[in-house]
Amino acid sequence: MTHVVCQVYCRHFSPYMRSHLILPILPLLVSQYSGIARTIATPLASSHAVDDDVSTDEEPADFILSAGELDGSDDDAVQDAVPARFLSAQRIQELRVTHRRHETDTGSPEYQVAGMTERIAHLTNHLKEHPKDFSTRRGLVALVNKRRRLLNYLFREDEKRYVDIVSALGIRHKVPGSIPSKEDQYGRFPPQKPNKGKSKIKLSKK
């Protein structure tokens, strides 16, 4: 120990300083070094003891889930992750299959109206969440007008099929006959005067 301390404290001094300055106080340095070493060694020993105590504790038991619980959690996560447009596309396909006239039907009024009705419902829900989506609003109005024209055509061709499709899908639609024409609405009023819009000067010259 003395040899180690002497090497640490005396290697940077000249021989004269080692003999006259360092060697008289060397025993004091050795005693201080041994006290510091004991102070450092005590916490290290206590930390090792704590580690040993911790290591002796029992490990927590593993949690085992049943297959049903795992399947239910996966289904909920998948259902939340499915976008609304995908669900709407599935409902459109189901409605088209339900209301088509035959297996290869892809263009009848019932087939088109069924798909448009679900699409209109989807866009309406979208606009409730995003009221400033004006391009979608414009497309929705165009889709409603197209469906109305198809229903008017179906009413003229086959009134029974028109009633069936409207009642099945819950569509609010006014048949063309219930909307009065311009002659029916204004025919009871007298016609306009022939000189309306002409100045009195032109009439006096004639």
MIZA-815601 format. One record per residue (C-alpha): residue in three letters; x, y, z. Coordinates in steps of 0.001 Angstrom, whole numbers, plus 500000, padded with zeros to 6 digits. Example, Ala and Ser with C-alpha at 12.3 -4.5 7.8 and 13.67 -1.06 7.14 Angstrom:
2
ATOM residuo     xx     yy     zz
ATOM     ALA 512300 495500 507800
ATOM     SER 513670 498940 507140
END
This chain:
206
ATOM residuo     xx     yy     zz
ATOM     MET 500000 500000 500000
ATOM     THR 502802 502427 500969
ATOM     HIS 504661 501647 497760
ATOM     VAL 501571 502376 495631
ATOM     VAL 500860 505688 497383
ATOM     CYS 504478 506687 497074
ATOM     GLN 504403 506067 493334
ATOM     VAL 501195 508095 492951
ATOM     TYR 502293 511122 494952
ATOM     CYS 506051 511201 494271
ATOM     ARG 506527 510537 490589
ATOM     HIS 506082 514201 489608
ATOM     PHE 508629 515586 492142
ATOM     SER 512408 515862 492111
ATOM     PRO 514524 513662 494411
ATOM     TYR 515214 516576 496762
ATOM     MET 511492 517315 497224
ATOM     ARG 510744 513619 497686
ATOM     SER 513251 513295 500513
ATOM     HIS 512524 516567 502346
ATOM     LEU 508825 517242 501683
ATOM     ILE 506901 514095 500687
ATOM     LEU 508462 511412 502862
ATOM     PRO 507705 513147 506234
ATOM     ILE 503980 513315 505426
ATOM     LEU 503765 509939 503708
ATOM     PRO 502261 508076 506727
ATOM     LEU 499472 510676 506910
ATOM     LEU 498696 510236 503222
ATOM     VAL 498600 506469 503610
ATOM     SER 496118 506683 506489
ATOM     GLN 493855 509070 504554
ATOM     TYR 493957 506821 501469
ATOM     SER 492979 503745 503487
ATOM     GLY 490035 505640 505054
ATOM     ILE 488746 506759 501653
ATOM     ALA 489044 503223 500331
ATOM     ARG 486985 501864 503230
ATOM     THR 484317 504583 502672
ATOM     ILE 483986 503648 498999
ATOM     ALA 483942 499926 499603
ATOM     THR 481038 500054 502120
ATOM     PRO 478291 501319 499670
ATOM     LEU 479495 498907 497023
ATOM     ALA 479095 495981 499390
ATOM     SER 475615 497157 500430
ATOM     SER 474549 497566 496756
ATOM     HIS 475623 493997 496027
ATOM     ALA 473563 492829 498963
ATOM     VAL 470507 494706 497676
ATOM     ASP 470949 493142 494258
ATOM     ASP 471073 489734 495836
ATOM     ASP 467874 490460 497768
ATOM     VAL 466077 491647 494647
ATOM     SER 467140 488643 492670
ATOM     THR 465594 486338 495248
ATOM     ASP 462089 487819 494722
ATOM     GLU 459596 485708 492797
ATOM     GLU 458909 486672 489183
ATOM     PRO 455314 487651 488315
ATOM     ALA 453187 484982 486732
ATOM     ASP 452445 485131 483000
ATOM     PHE 448933 486076 481850
ATOM     ILE 447329 483544 479531
ATOM     LEU 444465 484678 477267
ATOM     SER 441970 482339 475736
ATOM     ALA 441466 482032 471982
ATOM     GLY 438025 483653 472227
ATOM     GLU 439398 486775 473865
ATOM     LEU 442084 487109 471229
ATOM     ASP 439582 486660 468401
ATOM     GLY 437222 489274 469857
ATOM     SER 439946 491889 470244
ATOM     ASP 441149 491321 466692
ATOM     ASP 437625 491648 465296
ATOM     ASP 437053 494944 467118
ATOM     ALA 440345 496338 465885
ATOM     VAL 439642 495301 462299
ATOM     GLN 436124 496741 462419
ATOM     ASP 437452 500079 463659
ATOM     ALA 440112 500108 460948
ATOM     VAL 437688 499488 458043
ATOM     PRO 437001 502811 456257
ATOM     ALA 433447 504002 455669
ATOM     ARG 433835 504099 451886
ATOM     PHE 434654 500375 451868
ATOM     LEU 431515 499555 453866
ATOM     SER 429482 501778 451544
ATOM     ALA 430835 499937 448490
ATOM     GLN 429779 496628 450026
ATOM     ARG 426246 497909 450697
ATOM     ILE 426014 499257 447131
ATOM     GLN 426874 495836 445760
ATOM     GLU 424313 494141 448023
ATOM     LEU 421533 496557 447015
ATOM     ARG 422321 496140 443324
ATOM     VAL 422140 492357 443633
ATOM     THR 418851 492621 445542
ATOM     HIS 417048 494924 443082
ATOM     ARG 418418 493808 439723
ATOM     ARG 416027 492242 437228
ATOM     HIS 418217 489234 436354
ATOM     GLU 421680 487878 437096
ATOM     THR 423443 489745 434288
ATOM     ASP 421582 493032 434809
ATOM     THR 423906 496045 435061
ATOM     GLY 421907 498902 433530
ATOM     SER 418242 498759 434501
ATOM     PRO 416752 501767 436324
ATOM     GLU 416284 499695 439495
ATOM     TYR 419946 498625 439433
ATOM     GLN 421185 502192 438986
ATOM     VAL 418780 503739 441505
ATOM     ALA 419761 501188 444185
ATOM     GLY 423460 502053 443857
ATOM     MET 422812 505789 443699
ATOM     THR 420655 505725 446843
ATOM     GLU 423419 504194 448963
ATOM     ARG 425970 506549 447434
ATOM     ILE 423763 509547 448260
ATOM     ALA 423430 508374 451865
ATOM     HIS 427211 507987 452173
ATOM     LEU 427894 511454 450761
ATOM     THR 425235 512976 453026
ATOM     ASN 426956 511549 456118
ATOM     HIS 430290 512793 454783
ATOM     LEU 428949 516335 454398
ATOM     LYS 427633 516303 457962
ATOM     GLU 431206 515840 459169
ATOM     HIS 432773 518112 456516
ATOM     PRO 430254 520871 455730
ATOM     LYS 432776 522924 453720
ATOM     ASP 433495 520201 451164
ATOM     PHE 431790 522061 448325
ATOM     SER 433012 519800 445520
ATOM     THR 431375 516807 447210
ATOM     ARG 428190 518836 447687
ATOM     ARG 428124 519640 443972
ATOM     GLY 428543 515953 443096
ATOM     LEU 425776 515024 445545
ATOM     VAL 423322 517439 443933
ATOM     ALA 424158 516071 440472
ATOM     LEU 423642 512506 441721
ATOM     VAL 420241 513356 443220
ATOM     ASN 419130 514965 439948
ATOM     LYS 420246 511938 437949
ATOM     ARG 418341 509596 440263
ATOM     ARG 415217 511761 439906
ATOM     ARG 415396 511530 436117
ATOM     LEU 415735 507749 436309
ATOM     LEU 412720 507510 438626
ATOM     ASN 410690 509705 436274
ATOM     TYR 411583 507394 433404
ATOM     LEU 410708 504295 435425
ATOM     PHE 407363 505825 436414
ATOM     ARG 406481 506403 432756
ATOM     GLU 407554 502900 431691
ATOM     ASP 406333 500706 434569
ATOM     GLU 404472 502263 437472
ATOM     LYS 404457 499045 439526
ATOM     ARG 408229 498707 439473
ATOM     TYR 408513 502390 440343
ATOM     VAL 406340 501906 443430
ATOM     ASP 408315 498807 444477
ATOM     ILE 411736 500412 444241
ATOM     VAL 410652 503637 445976
ATOM     SER 409022 501785 448874
ATOM     ALA 411933 499335 449250
ATOM     LEU 414627 502028 449371
ATOM     GLY 412573 504677 451197
ATOM     ILE 413052 507368 448539
ATOM     ARG 411098 510623 448704
ATOM     HIS 410156 511386 445123
ATOM     LYS 407354 513296 443457
ATOM     VAL 405957 511643 440380
ATOM     PRO 405938 513800 437216
ATOM     GLY 402123 513977 437111
ATOM     SER 401904 515623 440529
ATOM     ILE 404021 518578 439376
ATOM     PRO 401772 521044 437505
ATOM     SER 402912 522308 434143
ATOM     LYS 403176 525982 433246
ATOM     GLU 399796 525941 431450
ATOM     ASP 398065 524254 434383
ATOM     GLN 399578 526642 436904
ATOM     TYR 399059 529938 435042
ATOM     GLY 396260 529090 432589
ATOM     ARG 393537 530580 434792
ATOM     PHE 395099 534050 434560
ATOM     PRO 394335 536357 431601
ATOM     PRO 397022 536550 428908
ATOM     GLN 399436 539424 428734
ATOM     LYS 398477 542579 426908
ATOM     PRO 399884 542817 423379
ATOM     ASN 401184 546358 423915
ATOM     LYS 403118 545528 427063
ATOM     GLY 406591 546977 426938
ATOM     LYS 405904 549403 424079
ATOM     SER 406104 553134 424586
ATOM     LYS 403096 555422 424100
ATOM     ILE 404975 557469 421495
ATOM     LYS 405318 554489 419127
ATOM     LEU 401610 553681 419547
ATOM     SER 400564 557289 418796
ATOM     LYS 402627 557349 415598
ATOM     LYS 400843 554263 414352
END
